[in-house]
Structure formats: structure tokens, C-alpha cells
Amino acid sequence: MYRSAAGVEFTRYEQFEHDTRGITPRAGGGRIAWFQDPDGNTFALESDV
């Protein structure tokens, strides 16, 4: 699992293709990555590139 300089680990899902950092191309363009907070809540970061 990739860990960023800030210590964030991106969550990987088997059904999606990820780059080496754990970022997935988004349908229609852009990118998305998921991560969890210490309580186990999942968040998504999206970019429209």
C-alpha cells in the first residue's frame, strides 16, 4: 500500500485499476482515491483533471 508524505494510505478496491499510488481513473475523466480516517470512515478525493 502506498503511503504519502503526510502518512495517508489510499484504500484499494479489487474491482478498480489503480496506479502505483492507489489512484484510480474516473469514468468520464479525472481521478479518484479513497482513504480511511482513524475511526474507519471512508473518504474519497476526486479530481476533474
mmCIF file as Biopython writes it, N, C-alpha, C and O atoms, coordinates in Angstrom:
data_model
#
loop_
_atom_site.group_PDB
_atom_site.id
_atom_site.type_symbol
_atom_site.label_atom_id
_atom_site.label_alt_id
_atom_site.label_comp_id
_atom_site.label_asym_id
_atom_site.label_entity_id
_atom_site.label_seq_id
_atom_site.pdbx_PDB_ins_code
_atom_site.Cartn_x
_atom_site.Cartn_y
_atom_site.Cartn_z
_atom_site.occupancy
_atom_site.B_iso_or_equiv
_atom_site.auth_seq_id
_atom_site.auth_asym_id
_atom_site.pdbx_PDB_model_num
ATOM 1   N N  . MET A ? 1  ? 0.845   -1.178 0.000   1.0 0.0 1  A 1 
ATOM 2   C CA . MET A ? 1  ? 0.000   0.000  0.000   1.0 0.0 1  A 1 
ATOM 3   C C  . MET A ? 1  ? 0.893   1.246  0.000   1.0 0.0 1  A 1 
ATOM 4   O O  . MET A ? 1  ? 1.878   1.312  0.736   1.0 0.0 1  A 1 
ATOM 5   N N  . TYR A ? 2  ? 0.548   2.211  -0.815  1.0 0.0 2  A 1 
ATOM 6   C CA . TYR A ? 2  ? 1.310   3.457  -0.916  1.0 0.0 2  A 1 
ATOM 7   C C  . TYR A ? 2  ? 1.001   4.347  0.287   1.0 0.0 2  A 1 
ATOM 8   O O  . TYR A ? 2  ? -0.163  4.490  0.660   1.0 0.0 2  A 1 
ATOM 9   N N  . ARG A ? 3  ? 2.009   4.937  0.889   1.0 0.0 3  A 1 
ATOM 10  C CA . ARG A ? 3  ? 1.830   5.887  1.989   1.0 0.0 3  A 1 
ATOM 11  C C  . ARG A ? 3  ? 2.404   7.225  1.533   1.0 0.0 3  A 1 
ATOM 12  O O  . ARG A ? 3  ? 3.572   7.311  1.153   1.0 0.0 3  A 1 
ATOM 13  N N  . SER A ? 4  ? 1.568   8.277  1.573   1.0 0.0 4  A 1 
ATOM 14  C CA . SER A ? 4  ? 2.019   9.600  1.136   1.0 0.0 4  A 1 
ATOM 15  C C  . SER A ? 4  ? 2.972   10.198 2.163   1.0 0.0 4  A 1 
ATOM 16  O O  . SER A ? 4  ? 3.148   9.650  3.252   1.0 0.0 4  A 1 
ATOM 17  N N  . ALA A ? 5  ? 3.583   11.319 1.813   1.0 0.0 5  A 1 
ATOM 18  C CA . ALA A ? 5  ? 4.486   12.005 2.733   1.0 0.0 5  A 1 
ATOM 19  C C  . ALA A ? 5  ? 3.762   12.430 4.006   1.0 0.0 5  A 1 
ATOM 20  O O  . ALA A ? 5  ? 4.384   12.565 5.060   1.0 0.0 5  A 1 
ATOM 21  N N  . ALA A ? 6  ? 2.443   12.641 3.911   1.0 0.0 6  A 1 
ATOM 22  C CA . ALA A ? 6  ? 1.644   13.034 5.074   1.0 0.0 6  A 1 
ATOM 23  C C  . ALA A ? 6  ? 1.179   11.819 5.877   1.0 0.0 6  A 1 
ATOM 24  O O  . ALA A ? 6  ? 0.517   11.975 6.904   1.0 0.0 6  A 1 
ATOM 25  N N  . GLY A ? 7  ? 1.521   10.600 5.416   1.0 0.0 7  A 1 
ATOM 26  C CA . GLY A ? 7  ? 1.154   9.399  6.139   1.0 0.0 7  A 1 
ATOM 27  C C  . GLY A ? 7  ? -0.197  8.811  5.766   1.0 0.0 7  A 1 
ATOM 28  O O  . GLY A ? 7  ? -0.666  7.884  6.426   1.0 0.0 7  A 1 
ATOM 29  N N  . VAL A ? 8  ? -0.832  9.331  4.723   1.0 0.0 8  A 1 
ATOM 30  C CA . VAL A ? 8  ? -2.135  8.824  4.285   1.0 0.0 8  A 1 
ATOM 31  C C  . VAL A ? 8  ? -1.934  7.575  3.429   1.0 0.0 8  A 1 
ATOM 32  O O  . VAL A ? 8  ? -1.111  7.569  2.514   1.0 0.0 8  A 1 
ATOM 33  N N  . GLU A ? 9  ? -2.691  6.515  3.732   1.0 0.0 9  A 1 
ATOM 34  C CA . GLU A ? 9  ? -2.656  5.298  2.933   1.0 0.0 9  A 1 
ATOM 35  C C  . GLU A ? 9  ? -3.945  5.222  2.137   1.0 0.0 9  A 1 
ATOM 36  O O  . GLU A ? 9  ? -5.033  5.220  2.714   1.0 0.0 9  A 1 
ATOM 37  N N  . PHE A ? 10 ? -3.835  5.160  0.815   1.0 0.0 10 A 1 
ATOM 38  C CA . PHE A ? 10 ? -5.019  5.058  -0.023  1.0 0.0 10 A 1 
ATOM 39  C C  . PHE A ? 10 ? -5.547  3.623  -0.017  1.0 0.0 10 A 1 
ATOM 40  O O  . PHE A ? 10 ? -4.774  2.666  -0.062  1.0 0.0 10 A 1 
ATOM 41  N N  . THR A ? 11 ? -6.858  3.490  0.040   1.0 0.0 11 A 1 
ATOM 42  C CA . THR A ? 11 ? -7.529  2.198  0.035   1.0 0.0 11 A 1 
ATOM 43  C C  . THR A ? 11 ? -7.666  1.722  -1.402  1.0 0.0 11 A 1 
ATOM 44  O O  . THR A ? 11 ? -8.015  2.498  -2.292  1.0 0.0 11 A 1 
ATOM 45  N N  . ARG A ? 12 ? -7.393  0.452  -1.622  1.0 0.0 12 A 1 
ATOM 46  C CA . ARG A ? 12 ? -7.523  -0.140 -2.958  1.0 0.0 12 A 1 
ATOM 47  C C  . ARG A ? 12 ? -8.705  -1.098 -2.961  1.0 0.0 12 A 1 
ATOM 48  O O  . ARG A ? 12 ? -8.935  -1.828 -1.997  1.0 0.0 12 A 1 
ATOM 49  N N  . TYR A ? 13 ? -9.447  -1.081 -4.056  1.0 0.0 13 A 1 
ATOM 50  C CA . TYR A ? 13 ? -10.574 -1.986 -4.241  1.0 0.0 13 A 1 
ATOM 51  C C  . TYR A ? 13 ? -10.280 -2.877 -5.442  1.0 0.0 13 A 1 
ATOM 52  O O  . TYR A ? 13 ? -9.875  -2.393 -6.499  1.0 0.0 13 A 1 
ATOM 53  N N  . GLU A ? 14 ? -10.487 -4.187 -5.273  1.0 0.0 14 A 1 
ATOM 54  C CA . GLU A ? 14 ? -10.133 -5.154 -6.320  1.0 0.0 14 A 1 
ATOM 55  C C  . GLU A ? 14 ? -10.805 -4.882 -7.660  1.0 0.0 14 A 1 
ATOM 56  O O  . GLU A ? 14 ? -10.226 -5.167 -8.709  1.0 0.0 14 A 1 
ATOM 57  N N  . GLN A ? 15 ? -12.016 -4.336 -7.642  1.0 0.0 15 A 1 
ATOM 58  C CA . GLN A ? 15 ? -12.766 -4.152 -8.888  1.0 0.0 15 A 1 
ATOM 59  C C  . GLN A ? 15 ? -12.274 -2.957 -9.713  1.0 0.0 15 A 1 
ATOM 60  O O  . GLN A ? 15 ? -12.738 -2.756 -10.836 1.0 0.0 15 A 1 
ATOM 61  N N  . PHE A ? 16 ? -11.340 -2.162 -9.174  1.0 0.0 16 A 1 
ATOM 62  C CA . PHE A ? 16 ? -10.832 -0.998 -9.888  1.0 0.0 16 A 1 
ATOM 63  C C  . PHE A ? 16 ? -9.344  -1.143 -10.175 1.0 0.0 16 A 1 
ATOM 64  O O  . PHE A ? 16 ? -8.613  -1.787 -9.423  1.0 0.0 16 A 1 
ATOM 65  N N  . GLU A ? 17 ? -8.906  -0.534 -11.275 1.0 0.0 17 A 1 
ATOM 66  C CA . GLU A ? 17 ? -7.493  -0.488 -11.620 1.0 0.0 17 A 1 
ATOM 67  C C  . GLU A ? 17 ? -6.882  0.739  -10.946 1.0 0.0 17 A 1 
ATOM 68  O O  . GLU A ? 17 ? -7.440  1.833  -11.027 1.0 0.0 17 A 1 
ATOM 69  N N  . HIS A ? 18 ? -5.741  0.563  -10.283 1.0 0.0 18 A 1 
ATOM 70  C CA . HIS A ? 18 ? -5.074  1.653  -9.559  1.0 0.0 18 A 1 
ATOM 71  C C  . HIS A ? 18 ? -3.666  1.856  -10.105 1.0 0.0 18 A 1 
ATOM 72  O O  . HIS A ? 18 ? -3.048  0.919  -10.609 1.0 0.0 18 A 1 
ATOM 73  N N  . ASP A ? 19 ? -3.162  3.086  -10.003 1.0 0.0 19 A 1 
ATOM 74  C CA . ASP A ? 19 ? -1.756  3.300  -10.332 1.0 0.0 19 A 1 
ATOM 75  C C  . ASP A ? 19 ? -0.920  2.925  -9.105  1.0 0.0 19 A 1 
ATOM 76  O O  . ASP A ? 19 ? -1.465  2.432  -8.117  1.0 0.0 19 A 1 
ATOM 77  N N  . THR A ? 20 ? 0.380   3.150  -9.155  1.0 0.0 20 A 1 
ATOM 78  C CA . THR A ? 20 ? 1.263   2.740  -8.062  1.0 0.0 20 A 1 
ATOM 79  C C  . THR A ? 20 ? 0.968   3.463  -6.753  1.0 0.0 20 A 1 
ATOM 80  O O  . THR A ? 20 ? 1.335   2.981  -5.682  1.0 0.0 20 A 1 
ATOM 81  N N  . ARG A ? 21 ? 0.310   4.611  -6.832  1.0 0.0 21 A 1 
ATOM 82  C CA . ARG A ? 21 ? -0.027  5.362  -5.619  1.0 0.0 21 A 1 
ATOM 83  C C  . ARG A ? 21 ? -1.405  5.009  -5.062  1.0 0.0 21 A 1 
ATOM 84  O O  . ARG A ? 21 ? -1.756  5.444  -3.966  1.0 0.0 21 A 1 
ATOM 85  N N  . GLY A ? 22 ? -2.192  4.222  -5.808  1.0 0.0 22 A 1 
ATOM 86  C CA . GLY A ? 22 ? -3.528  3.861  -5.353  1.0 0.0 22 A 1 
ATOM 87  C C  . GLY A ? 22 ? -4.617  4.753  -5.914  1.0 0.0 22 A 1 
ATOM 88  O O  . GLY A ? 22 ? -5.737  4.758  -5.405  1.0 0.0 22 A 1 
ATOM 89  N N  . ILE A ? 23 ? -4.301  5.517  -6.969  1.0 0.0 23 A 1 
ATOM 90  C CA . ILE A ? 23 ? -5.258  6.429  -7.593  1.0 0.0 23 A 1 
ATOM 91  C C  . ILE A ? 23 ? -5.882  5.744  -8.799  1.0 0.0 23 A 1 
ATOM 92  O O  . ILE A ? 23 ? -5.194  5.080  -9.574  1.0 0.0 23 A 1 
ATOM 93  N N  . THR A ? 24 ? -7.202  5.914  -8.952  1.0 0.0 24 A 1 
ATOM 94  C CA . THR A ? 24 ? -7.970  5.243  -9.994  1.0 0.0 24 A 1 
ATOM 95  C C  . THR A ? 24 ? -8.481  6.251  -11.022 1.0 0.0 24 A 1 
ATOM 96  O O  . THR A ? 24 ? -8.973  7.315  -10.644 1.0 0.0 24 A 1 
ATOM 97  N N  . PRO A ? 25 ? -8.374  5.937  -12.314 1.0 0.0 25 A 1 
ATOM 98  C CA . PRO A ? 25 ? -9.005  6.794  -13.325 1.0 0.0 25 A 1 
ATOM 99  C C  . PRO A ? 25 ? -10.524 6.768  -13.119 1.0 0.0 25 A 1 
ATOM 100 O O  . PRO A ? 25 ? -11.097 5.707  -12.870 1.0 0.0 25 A 1 
ATOM 101 N N  . ARG A ? 26 ? -11.156 7.901  -13.218 1.0 0.0 26 A 1 
ATOM 102 C CA . ARG A ? 26 ? -12.602 8.004  -13.019 1.0 0.0 26 A 1 
ATOM 103 C C  . ARG A ? 26 ? -13.315 7.971  -14.357 1.0 0.0 26 A 1 
ATOM 104 O O  . ARG A ? 26 ? -12.847 8.570  -15.325 1.0 0.0 26 A 1 
ATOM 105 N N  . ALA A ? 27 ? -14.442 7.277  -14.422 1.0 0.0 27 A 1 
ATOM 106 C CA . ALA A ? 27 ? -15.243 7.228  -15.653 1.0 0.0 27 A 1 
ATOM 107 C C  . ALA A ? 27 ? -15.564 8.650  -16.096 1.0 0.0 27 A 1 
ATOM 108 O O  . ALA A ? 27 ? -15.982 9.472  -15.281 1.0 0.0 27 A 1 
ATOM 109 N N  . GLY A ? 28 ? -15.374 8.945  -17.370 1.0 0.0 28 A 1 
ATOM 110 C CA . GLY A ? 28 ? -15.646 10.280 -17.887 1.0 0.0 28 A 1 
ATOM 111 C C  . GLY A ? 28 ? -14.499 11.251 -17.692 1.0 0.0 28 A 1 
ATOM 112 O O  . GLY A ? 28 ? -14.628 12.430 -18.025 1.0 0.0 28 A 1 
ATOM 113 N N  . GLY A ? 29 ? -13.381 10.783 -17.159 1.0 0.0 29 A 1 
ATOM 114 C CA . GLY A ? 29 ? -12.217 11.643 -16.944 1.0 0.0 29 A 1 
ATOM 115 C C  . GLY A ? 29 ? -11.997 11.937 -15.472 1.0 0.0 29 A 1 
ATOM 116 O O  . GLY A ? 29 ? -12.903 11.781 -14.653 1.0 0.0 29 A 1 
ATOM 117 N N  . GLY A ? 30 ? -10.836 12.345 -15.156 1.0 0.0 30 A 1 
ATOM 118 C CA . GLY A ? 30 ? -10.496 12.657 -13.776 1.0 0.0 30 A 1 
ATOM 119 C C  . GLY A ? 30 ? -9.909  11.455 -13.051 1.0 0.0 30 A 1 
ATOM 120 O O  . GLY A ? 30 ? -9.646  10.406 -13.639 1.0 0.0 30 A 1 
ATOM 121 N N  . ARG A ? 31 ? -9.715  11.651 -11.755 1.0 0.0 31 A 1 
ATOM 122 C CA . ARG A ? 31 ? -9.117  10.609 -10.917 1.0 0.0 31 A 1 
ATOM 123 C C  . ARG A ? 31 ? -9.826  10.577 -9.576  1.0 0.0 31 A 1 
ATOM 124 O O  . ARG A ? 31 ? -10.457 11.553 -9.170  1.0 0.0 31 A 1 
ATOM 125 N N  . ILE A ? 32 ? -9.716  9.442  -8.890  1.0 0.0 32 A 1 
ATOM 126 C CA . ILE A ? 32 ? -10.317 9.302  -7.563  1.0 0.0 32 A 1 
ATOM 127 C C  . ILE A ? 32 ? -9.426  8.419  -6.705  1.0 0.0 32 A 1 
ATOM 128 O O  . ILE A ? 32 ? -8.796  7.487  -7.204  1.0 0.0 32 A 1 
ATOM 129 N N  . ALA A ? 33 ? -9.376  8.714  -5.424  1.0 0.0 33 A 1 
ATOM 130 C CA . ALA A ? 33 ? -8.645  7.891  -4.452  1.0 0.0 33 A 1 
ATOM 131 C C  . ALA A ? 33 ? -9.447  7.883  -3.157  1.0 0.0 33 A 1 
ATOM 132 O O  . ALA A ? 33 ? -10.102 8.866  -2.809  1.0 0.0 33 A 1 
ATOM 133 N N  . TRP A ? 34 ? -9.387  6.765  -2.453  1.0 0.0 34 A 1 
ATOM 134 C CA . TRP A ? 34 ? -10.110 6.619  -1.197  1.0 0.0 34 A 1 
ATOM 135 C C  . TRP A ? 34 ? -9.128  6.432  -0.059  1.0 0.0 34 A 1 
ATOM 136 O O  . TRP A ? 34 ? -8.040  5.889  -0.253  1.0 0.0 34 A 1 
ATOM 137 N N  . PHE A ? 35 ? -9.508  6.879  1.123   1.0 0.0 35 A 1 
ATOM 138 C CA . PHE A ? 35 ? -8.711  6.646  2.325   1.0 0.0 35 A 1 
ATOM 139 C C  . PHE A ? 35 ? -9.645  6.582  3.520   1.0 0.0 35 A 1 
ATOM 140 O O  . PHE A ? 35 ? -10.802 6.995  3.440   1.0 0.0 35 A 1 
ATOM 141 N N  . GLN A ? 36 ? -9.133  6.061  4.630   1.0 0.0 36 A 1 
ATOM 142 C CA . GLN A ? 36 ? -9.939  5.951  5.842   1.0 0.0 36 A 1 
ATOM 143 C C  . GLN A ? 36 ? -9.312  6.762  6.961   1.0 0.0 36 A 1 
ATOM 144 O O  . GLN A ? 36 ? -8.090  6.858  7.075   1.0 0.0 36 A 1 
ATOM 145 N N  . ASP A ? 37 ? -10.182 7.347  7.791   1.0 0.0 37 A 1 
ATOM 146 C CA . ASP A ? 37 ? -9.704  8.063  8.965   1.0 0.0 37 A 1 
ATOM 147 C C  . ASP A ? 37 ? -9.477  7.054  10.098  1.0 0.0 37 A 1 
ATOM 148 O O  . ASP A ? 37 ? -9.810  5.878  9.945   1.0 0.0 37 A 1 
ATOM 149 N N  . PRO A ? 38 ? -8.921  7.490  11.220  1.0 0.0 38 A 1 
ATOM 150 C CA . PRO A ? 38 ? -8.638  6.548  12.315  1.0 0.0 38 A 1 
ATOM 151 C C  . PRO A ? 38 ? -9.875  5.820  12.858  1.0 0.0 38 A 1 
ATOM 152 O O  . PRO A ? 38 ? -9.745  4.765  13.478  1.0 0.0 38 A 1 
ATOM 153 N N  . ASP A ? 39 ? -11.064 6.371  12.631  1.0 0.0 39 A 1 
ATOM 154 C CA . ASP A ? 39 ? -12.295 5.721  13.092  1.0 0.0 39 A 1 
ATOM 155 C C  . ASP A ? 39 ? -12.859 4.738  12.073  1.0 0.0 39 A 1 
ATOM 156 O O  . ASP A ? 39 ? -13.877 4.097  12.335  1.0 0.0 39 A 1 
ATOM 157 N N  . GLY A ? 40 ? -12.208 4.608  10.907  1.0 0.0 40 A 1 
ATOM 158 C CA . GLY A ? 40 ? -12.659 3.673  9.882   1.0 0.0 40 A 1 
ATOM 159 C C  . GLY A ? 40 ? -13.633 4.255  8.878   1.0 0.0 40 A 1 
ATOM 160 O O  . GLY A ? 40 ? -14.157 3.522  8.039   1.0 0.0 40 A 1 
ATOM 161 N N  . ASN A ? 41 ? -13.895 5.569  8.942   1.0 0.0 41 A 1 
ATOM 162 C CA . ASN A ? 41 ? -14.763 6.219  7.955   1.0 0.0 41 A 1 
ATOM 163 C C  . ASN A ? 41 ? -14.005 6.373  6.648   1.0 0.0 41 A 1 
ATOM 164 O O  . ASN A ? 41 ? -12.839 6.766  6.650   1.0 0.0 41 A 1 
ATOM 165 N N  . THR A ? 42 ? -14.661 6.065  5.522   1.0 0.0 42 A 1 
ATOM 166 C CA . THR A ? 42 ? -14.027 6.156  4.209   1.0 0.0 42 A 1 
ATOM 167 C C  . THR A ? 42 ? -14.346 7.487  3.549   1.0 0.0 42 A 1 
ATOM 168 O O  . THR A ? 42 ? -15.495 7.927  3.536   1.0 0.0 42 A 1 
ATOM 169 N N  . PHE A ? 43 ? -13.320 8.121  3.003   1.0 0.0 43 A 1 
ATOM 170 C CA . PHE A ? 43 ? -13.449 9.385  2.292   1.0 0.0 43 A 1 
ATOM 171 C C  . PHE A ? 43 ? -12.885 9.223  0.899   1.0 0.0 43 A 1 
ATOM 172 O O  . PHE A ? 43 ? -12.006 8.389  0.679   1.0 0.0 43 A 1 
ATOM 173 N N  . ALA A ? 44 ? -13.378 10.011 -0.049  1.0 0.0 44 A 1 
ATOM 174 C CA . ALA A ? 44 ? -12.883 9.989  -1.423  1.0 0.0 44 A 1 
ATOM 175 C C  . ALA A ? 44 ? -12.357 11.364 -1.798  1.0 0.0 44 A 1 
ATOM 176 O O  . ALA A ? 44 ? -12.947 12.387 -1.452  1.0 0.0 44 A 1 
ATOM 177 N N  . LEU A ? 45 ? -11.246 11.370 -2.504  1.0 0.0 45 A 1 
ATOM 178 C CA . LEU A ? 45 ? -10.706 12.592 -3.108  1.0 0.0 45 A 1 
ATOM 179 C C  . LEU A ? 45 ? -10.894 12.449 -4.600  1.0 0.0 45 A 1 
ATOM 180 O O  . LEU A ? 45 ? -10.500 11.437 -5.181  1.0 0.0 45 A 1 
ATOM 181 N N  . GLU A ? 46 ? -11.495 13.451 -5.233  1.0 0.0 46 A 1 
ATOM 182 C CA . GLU A ? 46 ? -11.740 13.402 -6.675  1.0 0.0 46 A 1 
ATOM 183 C C  . GLU A ? 46 ? -11.145 14.618 -7.358  1.0 0.0 46 A 1 
ATOM 184 O O  . GLU A ? 46 ? -11.123 15.718 -6.806  1.0 0.0 46 A 1 
ATOM 185 N N  . SER A ? 47 ? -10.666 14.397 -8.564  1.0 0.0 47 A 1 
ATOM 186 C CA . SER A ? 47 ? -10.112 15.479 -9.377  1.0 0.0 47 A 1 
ATOM 187 C C  . SER A ? 47 ? -10.697 15.370 -10.777 1.0 0.0 47 A 1 
ATOM 188 O O  . SER A ? 47 ? -10.785 14.274 -11.331 1.0 0.0 47 A 1 
ATOM 189 N N  . ASP A ? 48 ? -11.096 16.495 -11.348 1.0 0.0 48 A 1 
ATOM 190 C CA . ASP A ? 48 ? -11.642 16.514 -12.694 1.0 0.0 48 A 1 
ATOM 191 C C  . ASP A ? 48 ? -10.577 16.627 -13.766 1.0 0.0 48 A 1 
ATOM 192 O O  . ASP A ? 48 ? -10.898 16.545 -14.952 1.0 0.0 48 A 1 
ATOM 193 N N  . VAL A ? 49 ? -9.338  16.810 -13.397 1.0 0.0 49 A 1 
ATOM 194 C CA . VAL A ? 49 ? -8.183  16.955 -14.289 1.0 0.0 49 A 1 
ATOM 195 C C  . VAL A ? 49 ? -8.553  17.662 -15.569 1.0 0.0 49 A 1 
ATOM 196 O O  . VAL A ? 49 ? -7.698  17.866 -16.431 1.0 0.0 49 A 1 
#
